Amino acid sequence: MKVLIFKTPEEATEAAYDMVIKRFDEGLKTIGLATGSTPLKLYEKLRQSNRDVSHITTVNLDEYVGLEPDDPQSYNYYMNEVLFKYMNFASTNVPNGVAEDLEKECERFEEILRRHPVDLQILGMGPNGHIGFNEPGTSFDSVTHVAELTPSTREANKRFFEKEEDVPKKAITMGISSIMDSKEVMMLAFGEAKAEAVRCMVEGPVTVDCPASVLQNHPNAIIILDEAAAGKLKKSE
């Protein structure tokens, strides 16, 4: 696990962008993408790069159960608005949260991952240490599955919805094992609210109580932080 600390989210994002572009130039074929507010500036820089990405496939970590792909709160809609409609990816893949058979949808997504092994997976992290929607307690052996969202995760996401009751209670998410199969992982975490989760991820024991701590076991994990998110670390590289 390589930990890189930058003064501001802007500086951290610039470094992340440089790394992603370098991977593009090195022949990356499949990139895994995250949603949320953390990677927004990274996606803005990517869409402004005017890169030809016609050889690159994307796979997304997760999608809310019950939201149509064109629902403004869905992750499919989010990705289209912030990245996909600006870039000529070979194909883009987001789980279908309104599939008639959710278990079959999870199996379908795992098959996509088998056909398109992820070269680089972009990750964000919840304040409780979740990656994707793999909440604390999720098995490290998990593959793509339907996850129940914890109250703290729903609380963190309610700012995106008109009413609290509109926040979905379930999501399809790539499992921890699926994420760990990626050849390289890039975790972005910014802000003081993430500092305790970052400490648990980097310096705590590897435990399902902090799903992100599993990244200590990944052979090629890069953790990109701003100073606020790194505030509780005892040591840094």
C-alpha positions, 0 to 999 in steps of 0.5 A: 500500500503506497500512501500519497498525501497532498495539501489540498483535494485539488493537488491530490486530484491532479496527481490522480489524473496524471496517474490515470492518463499514464495508465491510458498511455500504457495501454489500459483496457478496462477501468473501474469507476466510482461515484460520489463527490470525491472523484468529480474533479477527476472526471472533469479533468478526464473529460477535458483531456479530449483523449481517444478512449475507444479502446477502453471499457468501463465498469462501475462499482455499484448502482442503487436498487429500484432506480431507473437508469435515467433517474437523476439520482441513479449512478448510471445517470451520474456517470453519463452526465459527468463522464460518459457522454463526453468520452468515446469509451468502447463500452460502459457498464453499470449494474441494472438496479431495476433488473427483474432478477437481481441475482441474475443481474449480479451474475451478469455483472460478474461475467462482465468482470471476467471478460474485462479484467479491471486494470485500474479500479478507482475507489472512494470510501465511506466514513464507515470504511465501506468500499463500493457498497460493501458495508462493515461486516461484508465478507472479504470473499464477496462477489457482486451482490445486493447489499443492504445499506446501513443507516449511516450510509443512507444518512450520508447519501440523503443530501442527494435526495429530496426526502430521506425516505427516497434514499434507497435501502439496497444497492448492487455492488461489486464485492470485495473479492471482485474489487481485489481482483483488480490489477491496481487500485487507486483510493481517493479520500478527502476531508476530515470526515474521512480521517478515522476511516483512513486511519483504520484502512492504513494503520488498523488491523485488516478486518471486515469492521473496516472493509477498506482495510483489505487494501493492505493486502492488495499488491498494487494499491495507491492511497491518495489523500489530502492533509485533512483525510490523513490527519489521524495517520501516525506515519505516511510515505 
